[in-house]
Amino acid sequence: MAFPRLRMLLPAALALAVVGGSQELVAQAGGAPPGSAGAFPARFAPHPYTSALGAVWNYQSCGVRARAAEVAALNAALQAGEAAARAKGLGPELERVRRDYQALLAVSTMMACTRGPATALASARRAVADFRRWVTAQPGRASAACGAAEPAGFRGGGAGSG
């Protein structure tokens, strides 16, 4: 009786061990000493910018021509975030993240319009808003707030938007 229970708990224990050690592995992969936050992010690590790029693409892949205004607002908000990041001196990081993201896309397959247009729109708005908050939180040369002027038609936010 104990053996089947142990057999069921083993995968969960292994998953916890992997998740628990992942922070240190990321720090080591980035060249930082173990136990410290990585000075250099691991390649292909999750990033608010890649989330925004992917979510906007996902919504655009829905082919919703009737909602061209939302696509334009998302693109404008993403471009405003990129401009604010570049103004803070984060241009090289954006380029590195975009290059890594495109390299990943070159060898991956993606399903268009995941979970339908309404969910894709809400996810894209949330991801772009998260990216803009990330940009605002970064130290840099310019102190202009990224989220201060929202592009016309953009409603960044959570699951209730849409």
C-alpha positions as CSV (number, residue, x, y, z in Angstrom):
1,M,0.0,0.0,0.0
2,A,2.8,2.5,0.8
3,F,4.6,1.9,-2.4
4,P,1.8,3.2,-4.7
5,R,1.5,6.4,-2.6
6,L,5.2,6.9,-2.7
7,R,5.2,6.4,-6.4
8,M,2.6,9.1,-6.8
9,L,4.5,11.5,-4.6
10,L,7.8,11.1,-6.3
11,P,7.0,13.3,-9.4
12,A,5.7,16.1,-7.2
13,A,8.8,15.9,-5.0
14,L,11.1,16.1,-8.0
15,A,9.1,19.1,-9.4
16,L,9.5,20.9,-6.1
17,A,13.2,20.2,-6.1
18,V,13.6,21.6,-9.6
19,V,11.6,24.7,-8.9
20,G,13.4,25.3,-5.7
21,G,16.8,25.1,-7.4
22,S,15.9,27.0,-10.5
23,Q,16.7,30.4,-9.0
24,E,20.3,29.3,-8.2
25,L,20.6,27.7,-11.7
26,V,19.5,31.0,-13.3
27,A,22.1,32.9,-11.3
28,Q,24.8,30.5,-12.2
29,A,23.8,30.5,-15.9
30,G,24.0,34.3,-15.9
31,G,27.6,34.3,-14.5
32,A,26.7,35.5,-11.0
33,P,27.8,33.6,-7.9
34,P,25.4,31.0,-6.6
35,G,22.8,32.4,-4.2
36,S,22.8,35.9,-5.7
37,A,20.4,37.4,-8.1
38,G,21.8,37.0,-11.6
39,A,23.5,40.1,-13.0
40,F,22.9,38.8,-16.5
41,P,19.6,37.1,-17.2
42,A,19.6,33.6,-18.5
43,R,19.0,33.4,-22.3
44,F,15.4,32.7,-23.2
45,A,14.2,33.6,-19.7
46,P,10.7,35.0,-19.3
47,H,10.7,38.8,-19.8
48,P,7.9,41.3,-19.8
49,Y,8.9,42.4,-23.3
50,T,8.7,38.9,-24.8
51,S,5.3,38.4,-23.1
52,A,4.1,41.7,-24.7
53,L,5.5,40.8,-28.1
54,G,3.9,37.3,-28.0
55,A,0.5,38.5,-26.7
56,V,0.2,41.3,-29.3
57,W,1.1,38.8,-32.0
58,N,-1.4,36.3,-30.6
59,Y,-4.2,38.9,-30.8
60,Q,-3.2,40.0,-34.3
61,S,-3.3,36.4,-35.4
62,C,-7.0,36.3,-34.6
63,G,-7.7,38.2,-37.8
64,V,-10.2,40.5,-36.2
65,R,-10.5,43.2,-38.8
66,A,-13.5,44.7,-37.1
67,R,-11.2,45.5,-34.1
68,A,-8.5,47.3,-36.0
69,A,-8.7,50.1,-33.4
70,E,-7.6,47.7,-30.7
71,V,-4.7,46.4,-32.7
72,A,-3.6,49.9,-33.4
73,A,-3.9,50.9,-29.7
74,L,-1.9,47.8,-28.7
75,N,0.8,48.5,-31.2
76,A,1.0,52.2,-30.1
77,A,1.2,51.2,-26.4
78,L,3.9,48.7,-27.2
79,Q,5.9,51.2,-29.2
80,A,5.5,53.8,-26.5
81,G,6.9,51.3,-24.0
82,E,9.8,50.6,-26.3
83,A,10.5,54.3,-26.8
84,A,10.4,54.9,-23.0
85,A,12.8,52.0,-22.5
86,R,15.2,53.3,-25.2
87,A,15.0,56.8,-23.5
88,K,16.2,55.1,-20.3
89,G,19.1,53.5,-22.1
90,L,17.5,50.0,-22.2
91,G,17.7,49.8,-26.0
92,P,20.5,47.2,-26.0
93,E,18.5,45.0,-23.6
94,L,15.4,45.2,-25.8
95,E,17.4,44.3,-28.8
96,R,19.0,41.3,-27.0
97,V,15.6,40.1,-25.7
98,R,14.0,40.6,-29.2
99,R,16.8,38.7,-30.9
100,D,16.6,35.8,-28.4
101,Y,12.8,35.8,-28.8
102,Q,13.0,35.7,-32.6
103,A,15.6,32.9,-32.4
104,L,13.2,30.9,-30.2
105,L,10.3,31.6,-32.6
106,A,12.4,30.3,-35.5
107,V,12.3,26.8,-34.0
108,S,8.9,26.7,-32.4
109,T,5.4,26.3,-33.5
110,M,2.6,28.5,-32.2
111,M,-1.1,28.2,-32.3
112,A,-2.8,31.3,-33.7
113,C,-5.5,33.1,-31.6
114,T,-5.1,31.0,-28.5
115,R,-8.3,30.9,-26.5
116,G,-10.2,33.2,-28.8
117,P,-10.2,36.9,-29.6
118,A,-11.6,38.2,-26.4
119,T,-9.1,36.4,-24.2
120,A,-6.3,37.2,-26.6
121,L,-7.2,40.9,-26.4
122,A,-7.3,40.9,-22.6
123,S,-4.0,39.0,-22.4
124,A,-2.4,41.4,-24.9
125,R,-3.6,44.4,-22.9
126,R,-2.3,42.9,-19.7
127,A,1.1,41.9,-21.1
128,V,1.6,45.4,-22.7
129,A,0.7,47.1,-19.4
130,D,3.1,44.8,-17.5
131,F,5.9,45.6,-19.9
132,R,5.2,49.3,-19.5
133,R,5.2,49.0,-15.7
134,W,8.5,47.1,-16.0
135,V,10.0,50.0,-18.1
136,T,8.7,52.5,-15.6
137,A,10.3,50.6,-12.7
138,Q,13.8,50.5,-14.4
139,P,16.4,53.1,-13.4
140,G,17.7,55.1,-16.4
141,R,18.7,58.4,-17.8
142,A,15.2,59.7,-18.4
143,S,12.7,60.0,-15.6
144,A,9.6,60.2,-17.8
145,A,7.0,57.7,-16.7
146,C,6.1,55.2,-19.3
147,G,2.5,54.8,-18.3
148,A,1.8,58.5,-17.9
149,A,0.3,59.0,-21.4
150,E,-1.7,56.1,-22.7
151,P,-2.2,56.0,-26.4
152,A,-5.8,56.7,-27.5
153,G,-8.0,53.6,-27.3
154,F,-5.6,51.6,-25.0
155,R,-7.0,50.2,-21.9
156,G,-4.2,48.4,-20.1
157,G,-5.1,46.2,-17.3
158,G,-6.4,43.0,-16.1
159,A,-8.8,40.3,-17.1
160,G,-11.8,42.6,-16.8
161,S,-10.7,44.8,-19.7
162,G,-12.2,43.9,-23.0
